Each structure stands twice: as C-alpha cells, then as structure tokens.
Amino acid sequence: MFESVAAACGVRAIGVVMTGMGHDGTDGIVALSKSGARTLAQDEASSYVYGMPKSAAATGCVEHVVPARQIPITIARLLKSHRHPTTQQV
C-alpha cells in the first residue's frame, strides 16, 4: 500500500507505521521517503509490539518517532507545514 501511495501522491502523503510484528511497512516507508512524503513511526514505549515501527525507523527514512498519543498532533503539524509541489502552468 505504501508503495502505491508513494507513486500516486509523493510529497502530498504522510506515512505512519504503528505497533505490529514484522517488517512489511519497511519497504513502503523507504518508498514514501524517497518520493518526498513525510514519515512517522510509533515509539517503542507506546507500542504493544515494536517490530514494525522499529524496522521502519532503522531505515533512517522515518522523520518522527513519537508516542501513539502524539501521532495525531504530529500529523496535524505536518499538514500545516506540509511541502506542496509547485504547480506549473501549461
């Protein structure tokens, strides 16, 4: 899913990896980051299982690692300051 969002939305996307096992969000976070999207992961202290957020953060492509309760606040802040692509007139 993250790869599709990266391709379709690029810098207009915000990717969030939350508690869970495995590393299935890792490649997607890398794709999102490379496309210019903003990225977040839940921190270890607030995660029930830290496997997925840890794997994503280990890529170096996660901008913000925050407690679960801070995720909505962080998203709102990013939306206010979100990078928008320049619109070109054709």
C-alpha positions in Angstrom: 0.0 0.0 0.0 2.7 2.5 0.9 4.5 2.0 -2.4 1.2 2.8 -4.2 0.7 5.9 -2.2 4.3 7.0 -2.8 3.8 6.6 -6.6 0.4 8.3 -6.6 0.8 11.0 -4.0 4.5 11.6 -3.4 5.1 14.7 -1.4 1.4 15.1 -0.6 1.5 11.9 1.5 2.2 11.2 5.2 3.1 7.6 6.1 2.6 6.3 9.6 3.9 2.9 10.9 2.3 1.8 14.2 2.6 -1.1 16.5 2.9 -4.5 14.9 5.0 -7.5 14.2 7.3 -7.9 11.2 8.7 -5.5 8.7 6.1 -5.3 6.0 5.9 -1.5 6.2 9.6 -1.0 5.9 10.0 -1.0 2.1 6.9 1.2 1.9 8.4 3.8 4.3 11.6 3.9 2.2 9.5 4.4 -1.0 7.4 7.2 0.7 10.6 8.9 2.0 12.2 8.8 -1.5 9.0 10.3 -3.0 9.2 13.2 -0.6 6.4 12.1 1.7 6.6 12.8 5.4 7.1 9.8 7.6 6.3 8.8 11.2 6.6 5.8 13.4 5.2 5.0 16.8 7.8 4.9 19.6 8.8 1.7 21.5 7.3 2.8 24.8 3.8 3.2 23.5 3.9 0.2 21.1 2.3 -3.1 22.1 4.7 -4.8 19.7 7.6 -2.6 18.4 8.7 -4.8 15.5 7.2 -2.9 12.6 8.0 0.7 13.8 11.5 -0.4 14.8 12.2 -1.9 11.4 10.9 1.3 9.7 12.9 3.6 11.9 16.0 1.5 11.3 15.9 2.5 7.6 16.7 6.1 8.5 13.7 7.2 6.5 11.4 8.0 9.4 11.4 11.7 10.3 9.5 11.4 13.5 9.3 8.7 16.2 6.5 9.6 18.6 4.3 8.1 21.2 0.9 6.9 20.0 -1.0 9.8 21.6 1.3 12.3 19.7 0.7 10.8 16.3 -2.5 12.9 15.5 -0.8 16.1 16.8 2.3 15.4 14.7 0.2 14.7 11.6 -1.8 18.0 12.2 1.5 19.9 12.5 2.9 18.3 9.3 -0.3 19.1 7.4 0.1 22.8 8.4 3.7 22.8 7.2 3.4 20.2 4.5 5.6 20.6 1.5 3.5 21.1 -1.6 4.8 20.6 -5.2 5.0 23.7 -7.3 2.1 23.9 -9.7 3.3 24.5 -13.3 1.1 26.3 -15.8 0.9 24.5 -19.2 
